[in-house]
Structure formats: C-alpha cells, structure tokens
C-alpha cells in the first residue's frame, strides 16, 4: 500500500527501512532520510509513525533514556515534521 504519494513510498518501504537501519529510525523525517527523499506535504507522517512503531514492536514502547535504541528525537512532534515539510 502506498503511504506517501509525494515520494511514492509503500508500507513495505517503510518497514524495510526500519529493519535495515542500524540507527532504528523513529519518525517520518528519519525514514525519509533512510530512503533518500524528504517530506513534501507531511500528510503521511502519522501513518509512517504507526508503521515504524509496529515494525519496532515492543521496543517502540519499552525503550527509555538508557536504552541504546533511544534517541533525543524519538518523540519528535509530528506537527514539527509538518512544519518542516511546509517550509
């Protein structure tokens, strides 16, 4: 299923990027970077975040500040990503 029509990204593309990355992308902006594109309209950011959380499974909820998977931008504000896309 296509989740980002601006960049023609599928849900499989997002899952594969999460699984292939050593840094475990946690938000749409990081997924765009992994896939060599950037946010355009931002309408897909919430769907991408849901797919990321699903792909990470328990780690998405269990990671905390001391976890090696945790990063300061894990809880990036989705609206902040929209603002970046609009600029």
PDB file of N, CA, C and O in Angstrom:
ATOM      1  N   UNK A   1       0.844  -1.168   0.000  1.00  0.00           N
ATOM      2  CA  UNK A   1       0.000   0.000   0.000  1.00  0.00           C
ATOM      3  C   UNK A   1       0.898   1.244   0.000  1.00  0.00           C
ATOM      4  O   UNK A   1       1.874   1.309   0.748  1.00  0.00           O
ATOM      5  N   UNK A   2       0.569   2.213  -0.828  1.00  0.00           N
ATOM      6  CA  UNK A   2       1.309   3.476  -0.869  1.00  0.00           C
ATOM      7  C   UNK A   2       0.894   4.321   0.337  1.00  0.00           C
ATOM      8  O   UNK A   2      -0.292   4.588   0.533  1.00  0.00           O
ATOM      9  N   UNK A   3       1.864   4.737   1.135  1.00  0.00           N
ATOM     10  CA  UNK A   3       1.572   5.574   2.298  1.00  0.00           C
ATOM     11  C   UNK A   3       2.000   7.025   2.069  1.00  0.00           C
ATOM     12  O   UNK A   3       1.484   7.932   2.721  1.00  0.00           O
ATOM     13  N   UNK A   4       2.927   7.247   1.160  1.00  0.00           N
ATOM     14  CA  UNK A   4       3.375   8.602   0.824  1.00  0.00           C
ATOM     15  C   UNK A   4       3.282   8.767  -0.680  1.00  0.00           C
ATOM     16  O   UNK A   4       4.123   8.262  -1.423  1.00  0.00           O
ATOM     17  N   UNK A   5       2.256   9.477  -1.123  1.00  0.00           N
ATOM     18  CA  UNK A   5       2.094   9.638  -2.563  1.00  0.00           C
ATOM     19  C   UNK A   5       3.064  10.653  -3.150  1.00  0.00           C
ATOM     20  O   UNK A   5       3.362  10.586  -4.342  1.00  0.00           O
ATOM     21  N   UNK A   6       3.564  11.586  -2.354  1.00  0.00           N
ATOM     22  CA  UNK A   6       4.537  12.564  -2.849  1.00  0.00           C
ATOM     23  C   UNK A   6       5.846  11.890  -3.265  1.00  0.00           C
ATOM     24  O   UNK A   6       6.442  12.240  -4.284  1.00  0.00           O
ATOM     25  N   UNK A   7       6.287  10.911  -2.454  1.00  0.00           N
ATOM     26  CA  UNK A   7       7.543  10.203  -2.716  1.00  0.00           C
ATOM     27  C   UNK A   7       7.321   8.773  -3.184  1.00  0.00           C
ATOM     28  O   UNK A   7       8.280   8.030  -3.392  1.00  0.00           O
ATOM     29  N   UNK A   8       6.079   8.390  -3.350  1.00  0.00           N
ATOM     30  CA  UNK A   8       5.670   7.042  -3.749  1.00  0.00           C
ATOM     31  C   UNK A   8       6.359   5.993  -2.874  1.00  0.00           C
ATOM     32  O   UNK A   8       7.081   5.125  -3.364  1.00  0.00           O
ATOM     33  N   UNK A   9       6.113   6.099  -1.565  1.00  0.00           N
ATOM     34  CA  UNK A   9       6.654   5.150  -0.601  1.00  0.00           C
ATOM     35  C   UNK A   9       5.542   4.212  -0.144  1.00  0.00           C
ATOM     36  O   UNK A   9       4.428   4.639   0.158  1.00  0.00           O
ATOM     37  N   UNK A  10       5.868   2.941  -0.101  1.00  0.00           N
ATOM     38  CA  UNK A  10       4.891   1.961   0.367  1.00  0.00           C
ATOM     39  C   UNK A  10       5.138   1.620   1.830  1.00  0.00           C
ATOM     40  O   UNK A  10       6.178   1.961   2.393  1.00  0.00           O
ATOM     41  N   UNK A  11       4.178   0.947   2.431  1.00  0.00           N
ATOM     42  CA  UNK A  11       4.360   0.490   3.800  1.00  0.00           C
ATOM     43  C   UNK A  11       5.527  -0.482   3.886  1.00  0.00           C
ATOM     44  O   UNK A  11       6.234  -0.511   4.894  1.00  0.00           O
ATOM     45  N   UNK A  12       5.737  -1.279   2.842  1.00  0.00           N
ATOM     46  CA  UNK A  12       6.897  -2.190   2.811  1.00  0.00           C
ATOM     47  C   UNK A  12       8.212  -1.413   2.780  1.00  0.00           C
ATOM     48  O   UNK A  12       9.183  -1.812   3.423  1.00  0.00           O
ATOM     49  N   UNK A  13       8.248  -0.302   2.035  1.00  0.00           N
ATOM     50  CA  UNK A  13       9.455   0.537   2.005  1.00  0.00           C
ATOM     51  C   UNK A  13       9.802   1.033   3.412  1.00  0.00           C
ATOM     52  O   UNK A  13      10.964   1.030   3.819  1.00  0.00           O
ATOM     53  N   UNK A  14       8.773   1.458   4.141  1.00  0.00           N
ATOM     54  CA  UNK A  14       8.984   1.975   5.500  1.00  0.00           C
ATOM     55  C   UNK A  14       9.473   0.857   6.412  1.00  0.00           C
ATOM     56  O   UNK A  14      10.450   1.035   7.139  1.00  0.00           O
ATOM     57  N   UNK A  15       8.803  -0.295   6.382  1.00  0.00           N
ATOM     58  CA  UNK A  15       9.220  -1.427   7.226  1.00  0.00           C
ATOM     59  C   UNK A  15      10.645  -1.862   6.900  1.00  0.00           C
ATOM     60  O   UNK A  15      11.439  -2.111   7.807  1.00  0.00           O
ATOM     61  N   UNK A  16      10.972  -1.955   5.621  1.00  0.00           N
ATOM     62  CA  UNK A  16      12.320  -2.360   5.225  1.00  0.00           C
ATOM     63  C   UNK A  16      13.367  -1.356   5.689  1.00  0.00           C
ATOM     64  O   UNK A  16      14.464  -1.749   6.087  1.00  0.00           O
ATOM     65  N   UNK A  17      13.045  -0.059   5.643  1.00  0.00           N
ATOM     66  CA  UNK A  17      13.984   0.961   6.102  1.00  0.00           C
ATOM     67  C   UNK A  17      14.217   0.840   7.609  1.00  0.00           C
ATOM     68  O   UNK A  17      15.341   1.007   8.081  1.00  0.00           O
ATOM     69  N   UNK A  18      13.156   0.551   8.361  1.00  0.00           N
ATOM     70  CA  UNK A  18      13.300   0.374   9.814  1.00  0.00           C
ATOM     71  C   UNK A  18      14.175  -0.831  10.096  1.00  0.00           C
ATOM     72  O   UNK A  18      15.082  -0.759  10.925  1.00  0.00           O
ATOM     73  N   UNK A  19      13.917  -1.926   9.424  1.00  0.00           N
ATOM     74  CA  UNK A  19      14.652  -3.165   9.681  1.00  0.00           C
ATOM     75  C   UNK A  19      16.092  -3.119   9.187  1.00  0.00           C
ATOM     76  O   UNK A  19      16.955  -3.795   9.747  1.00  0.00           O
ATOM     77  N   UNK A  20      16.366  -2.332   8.144  1.00  0.00           N
ATOM     78  CA  UNK A  20      17.703  -2.291   7.565  1.00  0.00           C
ATOM     79  C   UNK A  20      18.626  -1.277   8.239  1.00  0.00           C
ATOM     80  O   UNK A  20      19.847  -1.376   8.115  1.00  0.00           O
ATOM     81  N   UNK A  21      18.065  -0.321   8.939  1.00  0.00           N
ATOM     82  CA  UNK A  21      18.867   0.751   9.522  1.00  0.00           C
ATOM     83  C   UNK A  21      19.438   0.357  10.875  1.00  0.00           C
ATOM     84  O   UNK A  21      18.739  -0.215  11.712  1.00  0.00           O
ATOM     85  N   UNK A  22      20.704   0.665  11.079  1.00  0.00           N
ATOM     86  CA  UNK A  22      21.348   0.413  12.371  1.00  0.00           C
ATOM     87  C   UNK A  22      20.840   1.378  13.433  1.00  0.00           C
ATOM     88  O   UNK A  22      20.830   1.044  14.618  1.00  0.00           O
ATOM     89  N   UNK A  23      20.416   2.576  13.022  1.00  0.00           N
ATOM     90  CA  UNK A  23      20.001   3.612  13.959  1.00  0.00           C
ATOM     91  C   UNK A  23      18.530   3.529  14.358  1.00  0.00           C
ATOM     92  O   UNK A  23      18.066   4.362  15.137  1.00  0.00           O
ATOM     93  N   UNK A  24      17.786   2.554  13.850  1.00  0.00           N
ATOM     94  CA  UNK A  24      16.358   2.401  14.132  1.00  0.00           C
ATOM     95  C   UNK A  24      15.609   3.720  14.008  1.00  0.00           C
ATOM     96  O   UNK A  24      15.349   4.377  15.015  1.00  0.00           O
ATOM     97  N   UNK A  25      15.260   4.116  12.789  1.00  0.00           N
ATOM     98  CA  UNK A  25      14.509   5.357  12.603  1.00  0.00           C
ATOM     99  C   UNK A  25      13.229   5.348  13.430  1.00  0.00           C
ATOM    100  O   UNK A  25      12.535   4.334  13.498  1.00  0.00           O
ATOM    101  N   UNK A  26      12.919   6.483  14.057  1.00  0.00           N
ATOM    102  CA  UNK A  26      11.765   6.571  14.952  1.00  0.00           C
ATOM    103  C   UNK A  26      10.712   7.563  14.491  1.00  0.00           C
ATOM    104  O   UNK A  26       9.657   7.658  15.118  1.00  0.00           O
ATOM    105  N   UNK A  27      10.959   8.309  13.416  1.00  0.00           N
ATOM    106  CA  UNK A  27       9.951   9.256  12.932  1.00  0.00           C
ATOM    107  C   UNK A  27      10.037   9.360  11.412  1.00  0.00           C
ATOM    108  O   UNK A  27      10.971   8.855  10.791  1.00  0.00           O
ATOM    109  N   UNK A  28       9.056  10.017  10.836  1.00  0.00           N
ATOM    110  CA  UNK A  28       8.968  10.107   9.375  1.00  0.00           C
ATOM    111  C   UNK A  28      10.198  10.777   8.766  1.00  0.00           C
ATOM    112  O   UNK A  28      10.687  10.341   7.723  1.00  0.00           O
ATOM    113  N   UNK A  29      10.696  11.821   9.401  1.00  0.00           N
ATOM    114  CA  UNK A  29      11.861  12.526   8.863  1.00  0.00           C
ATOM    115  C   UNK A  29      13.052  11.574   8.724  1.00  0.00           C
ATOM    116  O   UNK A  29      13.766  11.612   7.722  1.00  0.00           O
ATOM    117  N   UNK A  30      13.260  10.730   9.720  1.00  0.00           N
ATOM    118  CA  UNK A  30      14.366   9.776   9.668  1.00  0.00           C
ATOM    119  C   UNK A  30      14.136   8.732   8.570  1.00  0.00           C
ATOM    120  O   UNK A  30      15.083   8.326   7.896  1.00  0.00           O
ATOM    121  N   UNK A  31      12.898   8.300   8.389  1.00  0.00           N
ATOM    122  CA  UNK A  31      12.585   7.347   7.313  1.00  0.00           C
ATOM    123  C   UNK A  31      12.867   7.972   5.964  1.00  0.00           C
ATOM    124  O   UNK A  31      13.462   7.333   5.096  1.00  0.00           O
ATOM    125  N   UNK A  32      12.440   9.236   5.773  1.00  0.00           N
ATOM    126  CA  UNK A  32      12.726   9.908   4.501  1.00  0.00           C
ATOM    127  C   UNK A  32      14.225   9.914   4.232  1.00  0.00           C
ATOM    128  O   UNK A  32      14.661   9.651   3.111  1.00  0.00           O
ATOM    129  N   UNK A  33      15.015  10.214   5.262  1.00  0.00           N
ATOM    130  CA  UNK A  33      16.467  10.229   5.109  1.00  0.00           C
ATOM    131  C   UNK A  33      17.015   8.870   4.723  1.00  0.00           C
ATOM    132  O   UNK A  33      17.892   8.770   3.865  1.00  0.00           O
ATOM    133  N   UNK A  34      16.499   7.819   5.356  1.00  0.00           N
ATOM    134  CA  UNK A  34      16.940   6.451   5.034  1.00  0.00           C
ATOM    135  C   UNK A  34      16.620   6.094   3.589  1.00  0.00           C
ATOM    136  O   UNK A  34      17.357   5.347   2.945  1.00  0.00           O
ATOM    137  N   UNK A  35      15.521   6.633   3.088  1.00  0.00           N
ATOM    138  CA  UNK A  35      15.069   6.295   1.744  1.00  0.00           C
ATOM    139  C   UNK A  35      15.503   7.320   0.700  1.00  0.00           C
ATOM    140  O   UNK A  35      15.107   7.229  -0.462  1.00  0.00           O
ATOM    141  N   UNK A  36      16.312   8.292   1.108  1.00  0.00           N
ATOM    142  CA  UNK A  36      16.872   9.252   0.168  1.00  0.00           C
ATOM    143  C   UNK A  36      15.882  10.264  -0.378  1.00  0.00           C
ATOM    144  O   UNK A  36      16.036  10.740  -1.503  1.00  0.00           O
ATOM    145  N   UNK A  37      14.876  10.593   0.403  1.00  0.00           N
ATOM    146  CA  UNK A  37      13.919  11.605  -0.033  1.00  0.00           C
ATOM    147  C   UNK A  37      13.617  12.533   1.139  1.00  0.00           C
ATOM    148  O   UNK A  37      14.242  12.424   2.195  1.00  0.00           O
ATOM    149  N   UNK A  38      12.675  13.433   0.961  1.00  0.00           N
ATOM    150  CA  UNK A  38      12.320  14.354   2.045  1.00  0.00           C
ATOM    151  C   UNK A  38      10.814  14.557   2.071  1.00  0.00           C
ATOM    152  O   UNK A  38      10.112  14.252   1.108  1.00  0.00           O
ATOM    153  N   UNK A  39      10.338  15.075   3.185  1.00  0.00           N
ATOM    154  CA  UNK A  39       8.908  15.319   3.340  1.00  0.00           C
ATOM    155  C   UNK A  39       8.459  16.387   2.350  1.00  0.00           C
ATOM    156  O   UNK A  39       9.163  17.365   2.102  1.00  0.00           O
ATOM    157  N   UNK A  40       7.299  16.181   1.804  1.00  0.00           N
ATOM    158  CA  UNK A  40       6.710  17.179   0.916  1.00  0.00           C
ATOM    159  C   UNK A  40       5.505  17.808   1.614  1.00  0.00           C
ATOM    160  O   UNK A  40       5.611  18.915   2.140  1.00  0.00           O
ATOM    161  N   UNK A  41       4.367  17.125   1.629  1.00  0.00           N
ATOM    162  CA  UNK A  41       3.169  17.702   2.241  1.00  0.00           C
ATOM    163  C   UNK A  41       3.009  17.303   3.701  1.00  0.00           C
ATOM    164  O   UNK A  41       2.353  18.024   4.453  1.00  0.00           O
ATOM    165  N   UNK A  42       3.586  16.176   4.133  1.00  0.00           N
ATOM    166  CA  UNK A  42       3.527  15.745   5.520  1.00  0.00           C
ATOM    167  C   UNK A  42       2.297  14.957   5.927  1.00  0.00           C
ATOM    168  O   UNK A  42       2.192  14.538   7.080  1.00  0.00           O
ATOM    169  N   UNK A  43       1.354  14.744   5.001  1.00  0.00           N
ATOM    170  CA  UNK A  43       0.133  14.022   5.356  1.00  0.00           C
ATOM    171  C   UNK A  43       0.387  12.573   5.758  1.00  0.00           C
ATOM    172  O   UNK A  43      -0.444  11.969   6.436  1.00  0.00           O
ATOM    173  N   UNK A  44       1.505  12.017   5.357  1.00  0.00           N
ATOM    174  CA  UNK A  44       1.794  10.611   5.642  1.00  0.00           C
ATOM    175  C   UNK A  44       2.526  10.400   6.963  1.00  0.00           C
ATOM    176  O   UNK A  44       2.704   9.255   7.379  1.00  0.00           O
ATOM    177  N   UNK A  45       2.953  11.459   7.630  1.00  0.00           N
ATOM    178  CA  UNK A  45       3.822  11.335   8.812  1.00  0.00           C
ATOM    179  C   UNK A  45       3.209  10.463   9.906  1.00  0.00           C
ATOM    180  O   UNK A  45       3.906   9.635  10.493  1.00  0.00           O
ATOM    181  N   UNK A  46       1.936  10.631  10.183  1.00  0.00           N
ATOM    182  CA  UNK A  46       1.310   9.824  11.240  1.00  0.00           C
ATOM    183  C   UNK A  46       1.224   8.361  10.839  1.00  0.00           C
ATOM    184  O   UNK A  46       1.441   7.479  11.670  1.00  0.00           O
ATOM    185  N   UNK A  47       0.911   8.092   9.583  1.00  0.00           N
ATOM    186  CA  UNK A  47       0.844   6.708   9.112  1.00  0.00           C
ATOM    187  C   UNK A  47       2.223   6.068   9.166  1.00  0.00           C
ATOM    188  O   UNK A  47       2.362   4.921   9.591  1.00  0.00           O
ATOM    189  N   UNK A  48       3.243   6.804   8.739  1.00  0.00           N
ATOM    190  CA  UNK A  48       4.615   6.291   8.794  1.00  0.00           C
ATOM    191  C   UNK A  48       5.009   6.014  10.235  1.00  0.00           C
ATOM    192  O   UNK A  48       5.629   4.986  10.510  1.00  0.00           O
ATOM    193  N   UNK A  49       4.664   6.906  11.168  1.00  0.00           N
ATOM    194  CA  UNK A  49       4.985   6.701  12.587  1.00  0.00           C
ATOM    195  C   UNK A  49       4.305   5.436  13.109  1.00  0.00           C
ATOM    196  O   UNK A  49       4.909   4.688  13.879  1.00  0.00           O
ATOM    197  N   UNK A  50       3.070   5.187  12.705  1.00  0.00           N
ATOM    198  CA  UNK A  50       2.359   3.973  13.110  1.00  0.00           C
ATOM    199  C   UNK A  50       3.054   2.730  12.575  1.00  0.00           C
ATOM    200  O   UNK A  50       3.185   1.737  13.291  1.00  0.00           O
ATOM    201  N   UNK A  51       3.499   2.772  11.327  1.00  0.00           N
ATOM    202  CA  UNK A  51       4.208   1.636  10.727  1.00  0.00           C
ATOM    203  C   UNK A  51       5.540   1.407  11.440  1.00  0.00           C
ATOM    204  O   UNK A  51       5.921   0.264  11.693  1.00  0.00           O
ATOM    205  N   UNK A  52       6.244   2.487  11.762  1.00  0.00           N
ATOM    206  CA  UNK A  52       7.517   2.374  12.494  1.00  0.00           C
ATOM    207  C   UNK A  52       7.280   1.704  13.843  1.00  0.00           C
ATOM    208  O   UNK A  52       7.982   0.759  14.202  1.00  0.00           O
ATOM    209  N   UNK A  53       6.299   2.190  14.583  1.00  0.00           N
ATOM    210  CA  UNK A  53       6.007   1.622  15.908  1.00  0.00           C
ATOM    211  C   UNK A  53       5.644   0.151  15.793  1.00  0.00           C
ATOM    212  O   UNK A  53       6.056  -0.659  16.623  1.00  0.00           O
ATOM    213  N   UNK A  54       4.880  -0.196  14.774  1.00  0.00           N
ATOM    214  CA  UNK A  54       4.509  -1.595  14.555  1.00  0.00           C
ATOM    215  C   UNK A  54       5.743  -2.436  14.217  1.00  0.00           C
ATOM    216  O   UNK A  54       5.896  -3.548  14.722  1.00  0.00           O
ATOM    217  N   UNK A  55       6.620  -1.903  13.363  1.00  0.00           N
ATOM    218  CA  UNK A  55       7.825  -2.640  12.955  1.00  0.00           C
ATOM    219  C   UNK A  55       8.785  -2.836  14.121  1.00  0.00           C
ATOM    220  O   UNK A  55       9.453  -3.867  14.207  1.00  0.00           O
ATOM    221  N   UNK A  56       8.859  -1.857  15.019  1.00  0.00           N
ATOM    222  CA  UNK A  56       9.759  -1.963  16.168  1.00  0.00           C
ATOM    223  C   UNK A  56       9.177  -2.833  17.271  1.00  0.00           C
ATOM    224  O   UNK A  56       9.909  -3.309  18.139  1.00  0.00           O
ATOM    225  N   UNK A  57       7.874  -3.043  17.244  1.00  0.00           N
ATOM    226  CA  UNK A  57       7.228  -3.900  18.225  1.00  0.00           C
ATOM    227  C   UNK A  57       7.392  -3.389  19.636  1.00  0.00           C
ATOM    228  O   UNK A  57       7.237  -2.197  19.898  1.00  0.00           O
ATOM    229  N   UNK A  58       7.707  -4.292  20.543  1.00  0.00           N
ATOM    230  CA  UNK A  58       7.812  -3.963  21.965  1.00  0.00           C
ATOM    231  C   UNK A  58       8.881  -2.907  22.219  1.00  0.00           C
ATOM    232  O   UNK A  58       8.760  -2.126  23.162  1.00  0.00           O
ATOM    233  N   UNK A  59       9.916  -2.871  21.402  1.00  0.00           N
ATOM    234  CA  UNK A  59      10.996  -1.905  21.590  1.00  0.00           C
ATOM    235  C   UNK A  59      10.481  -0.470  21.482  1.00  0.00           C
ATOM    236  O   UNK A  59      10.994   0.423  22.157  1.00  0.00           O
ATOM    237  N   UNK A  60       9.480  -0.242  20.648  1.00  0.00           N
ATOM    238  CA  UNK A  60       8.945   1.106  20.471  1.00  0.00           C
ATOM    239  C   UNK A  60       8.381   1.652  21.768  1.00  0.00           C
ATOM    240  O   UNK A  60       8.474   2.852  22.024  1.00  0.00           O
ATOM    241  N   UNK A  61       7.798   0.794  22.589  1.00  0.00           N
ATOM    242  CA  UNK A  61       7.208   1.225  23.848  1.00  0.00           C
ATOM    243  C   UNK A  61       8.183   1.086  25.015  1.00  0.00           C
ATOM    244  O   UNK A  61       8.118   1.864  25.967  1.00  0.00           O
ATOM    245  N   UNK A  62       9.082   0.109  24.954  1.00  0.00           N
ATOM    246  CA  UNK A  62       9.947  -0.206  26.085  1.00  0.00           C
ATOM    247  C   UNK A  62      11.187   0.676  26.178  1.00  0.00           C
ATOM    248  O   UNK A  62      11.718   0.862  27.273  1.00  0.00           O
ATOM    249  N   UNK A  63      11.659   1.219  25.072  1.00  0.00           N
ATOM    250  CA  UNK A  63      12.892   1.999  25.099  1.00  0.00           C
ATOM    251  C   UNK A  63      12.758   3.223  25.995  1.00  0.00           C
ATOM    252  O   UNK A  63      11.743   3.918  25.993  1.00  0.00           O
ATOM    253  N   UNK A  64      13.799   3.455  26.747  1.00  0.00           N
ATOM    254  CA  UNK A  64      13.820   4.613  27.629  1.00  0.00           C
ATOM    255  C   UNK A  64      15.162   5.309  27.471  1.00  0.00           C
ATOM    256  O   UNK A  64      15.959   4.921  26.617  1.00  0.00           O
ATOM    257  N   UNK A  65      15.421   6.308  28.263  1.00  0.00           N
ATOM    258  CA  UNK A  65      16.616   7.128  28.109  1.00  0.00           C
ATOM    259  C   UNK A  65      17.916   6.334  28.134  1.00  0.00           C
ATOM    260  O   UNK A  65      18.874   6.722  27.465  1.00  0.00           O
ATOM    261  N   UNK A  66      17.982   5.237  28.881  1.00  0.00           N
ATOM    262  CA  UNK A  66      19.211   4.473  28.975  1.00  0.00           C
ATOM    263  C   UNK A  66      19.382   3.422  27.889  1.00  0.00           C
ATOM    264  O   UNK A  66      20.446   2.812  27.779  1.00  0.00           O
ATOM    265  N   UNK A  67      18.370   3.208  27.103  1.00  0.00           N
ATOM    266  CA  UNK A  67      18.400   2.174  26.060  1.00  0.00           C
ATOM    267  C   UNK A  67      19.243   2.648  24.877  1.00  0.00           C
ATOM    268  O   UNK A  67      19.159   3.816  24.497  1.00  0.00           O
ATOM    269  N   UNK A  68      20.052   1.765  24.288  1.00  0.00           N
ATOM    270  CA  UNK A  68      20.866   2.173  23.143  1.00  0.00           C
ATOM    271  C   UNK A  68      20.031   2.548  21.927  1.00  0.00           C
ATOM    272  O   UNK A  68      20.526   3.229  21.029  1.00  0.00           O
ATOM    273  N   UNK A  69      18.765   2.114  21.880  1.00  0.00           N
ATOM    274  CA  UNK A  69      17.901   2.481  20.761  1.00  0.00           C
ATOM    275  C   UNK A  69      17.264   3.843  20.946  1.00  0.00           C
ATOM    276  O   UNK A  69      16.755   4.426  19.989  1.00  0.00           O
ATOM    277  N   UNK A  70      17.286   4.358  22.172  1.00  0.00           N
ATOM    278  CA  UNK A  70      16.642   5.617  22.478  1.00  0.00           C
ATOM    279  C   UNK A  70      17.465   6.781  21.935  1.00  0.00           C
ATOM    280  O   UNK A  70      18.695   6.759  21.970  1.00  0.00           O
ATOM    281  N   UNK A  71      16.768   7.796  21.433  1.00  0.00           N
ATOM    282  CA  UNK A  71      17.433   8.994  20.941  1.00  0.00           C
ATOM    283  C   UNK A  71      16.628  10.203  21.360  1.00  0.00           C
ATOM    284  O   UNK A  71      15.437  10.085  21.648  1.00  0.00           O
ATOM    285  N   UNK A  72      17.249  11.349  21.399  1.00  0.00           N
ATOM    286  CA  UNK A  72      16.560  12.554  21.865  1.00  0.00           C
ATOM    287  C   UNK A  72      15.411  12.949  20.952  1.00  0.00           C
ATOM    288  O   UNK A  72      14.479  13.622  21.392  1.00  0.00           O
ATOM    289  N   UNK A  73      15.460  12.537  19.670  1.00  0.00           N
ATOM    290  CA  UNK A  73      14.401  12.932  18.747  1.00  0.00           C
ATOM    291  C   UNK A  73      13.361  11.836  18.550  1.00  0.00           C
ATOM    292  O   UNK A  73      12.569  11.903  17.609  1.00  0.00           O
ATOM    293  N   UNK A  74      13.348  10.832  19.418  1.00  0.00           N
ATOM    294  CA  UNK A  74      12.383   9.746  19.308  1.00  0.00           C
ATOM    295  C   UNK A  74      10.962  10.263  19.359  1.00  0.00           C
ATOM    296  O   UNK A  74      10.110   9.815  18.592  1.00  0.00           O
ATOM    297  N   UNK A  75      10.700  11.190  20.243  1.00  0.00           N
ATOM    298  CA  UNK A  75       9.355  11.711  20.429  1.00  0.00           C
ATOM    299  C   UNK A  75       9.150  12.998  19.644  1.00  0.00           C
ATOM    300  O   UNK A  75       8.458  13.905  20.108  1.00  0.00           O
ATOM    301  N   UNK A  76       9.741  13.084  18.465  1.00  0.00           N
ATOM    302  CA  UNK A  76       9.601  14.290  17.649  1.00  0.00           C
ATOM    303  C   UNK A  76       8.128  14.600  17.427  1.00  0.00           C
ATOM    304  O   UNK A  76       7.323  13.710  17.151  1.00  0.00           O
ATOM    305  N   UNK A  77       7.803  15.839  17.548  1.00  0.00           N
ATOM    306  CA  UNK A  77       6.434  16.278  17.365  1.00  0.00           C
ATOM    307  C   UNK A  77       6.050  16.142  15.902  1.00  0.00           C
ATOM    308  O   UNK A  77       6.711  16.707  15.031  1.00  0.00           O
ATOM    309  N   UNK A  78       4.999  15.406  15.628  1.00  0.00           N
ATOM    310  CA  UNK A  78       4.549  15.191  14.258  1.00  0.00           C
ATOM    311  C   UNK A  78       4.249  16.537  13.608  1.00  0.00           C
ATOM    312  O   UNK A  78       4.517  16.716  12.420  1.00  0.00           O
ATOM    313  N   UNK A  79       3.702  17.480  14.357  1.00  0.00           N
ATOM    314  CA  UNK A  79       3.396  18.790  13.785  1.00  0.00           C
ATOM    315  C   UNK A  79       4.672  19.522  13.412  1.00  0.00           C
ATOM    316  O   UNK A  79       4.674  20.302  12.460  1.00  0.00           O
ATOM    317  N   UNK A  80       5.737  19.293  14.125  1.00  0.00           N
ATOM    318  CA  UNK A  80       7.026  19.876  13.766  1.00  0.00           C
ATOM    319  C   UNK A  80       7.504  19.347  12.437  1.00  0.00           C
ATOM    320  O   UNK A  80       8.107  20.082  11.654  1.00  0.00           O
ATOM    321  N   UNK A  81       7.240  18.063  12.167  1.00  0.00           N
ATOM    322  CA  UNK A  81       7.608  17.488  10.882  1.00  0.00           C
ATOM    323  C   UNK A  81       6.785  18.136   9.780  1.00  0.00           C
ATOM    324  O   UNK A  81       7.297  18.392   8.690  1.00  0.00           O
ATOM    325  N   UNK A  82       5.489  18.407  10.063  1.00  0.00           N
ATOM    326  CA  UNK A  82       4.645  19.075   9.065  1.00  0.00           C
ATOM    327  C   UNK A  82       5.185  20.460   8.762  1.00  0.00           C
ATOM    328  O   UNK A  82       5.188  20.898   7.611  1.00  0.00           O
ATOM    329  N   UNK A  83       5.641  21.145   9.801  1.00  0.00           N
ATOM    330  CA  UNK A  83       6.173  22.488   9.599  1.00  0.00           C
ATOM    331  C   UNK A  83       7.415  22.450   8.725  1.00  0.00           C
ATOM    332  O   UNK A  83       7.615  23.328   7.884  1.00  0.00           O
ATOM    333  N   UNK A  84       8.257  21.430   8.921  1.00  0.00           N
ATOM    334  CA  UNK A  84       9.442  21.276   8.077  1.00  0.00           C
ATOM    335  C   UNK A  84       9.040  21.009   6.640  1.00  0.00           C
ATOM    336  O   UNK A  84       9.660  21.530   5.714  1.00  0.00           O
ATOM    337  N   UNK A  85       8.007  20.201   6.445  1.00  0.00           N
ATOM    338  CA  UNK A  85       7.550  19.867   5.097  1.00  0.00           C
ATOM    339  C   UNK A  85       6.980  21.083   4.390  1.00  0.00           C
ATOM    340  O   UNK A  85       7.123  21.221   3.175  1.00  0.00           O
ATOM    341  N   UNK A  86       6.338  21.961   5.137  1.00  0.00           N
ATOM    342  CA  UNK A  86       5.699  23.124   4.535  1.00  0.00           C
ATOM    343  C   UNK A  86       6.691  24.228   4.186  1.00  0.00           C
ATOM    344  O   UNK A  86       6.401  25.088   3.355  1.00  0.00           O
ATOM    345  N   UNK A  87       7.866  24.204   4.824  1.00  0.00           N
ATOM    346  CA  UNK A  87       8.820  25.289   4.587  1.00  0.00           C
ATOM    347  C   UNK A  87       9.661  25.065   3.363  1.00  0.00           C
ATOM    348  O   UNK A  87      10.509  25.896   3.037  1.00  0.00           O
TER     349      UNK A  87
END
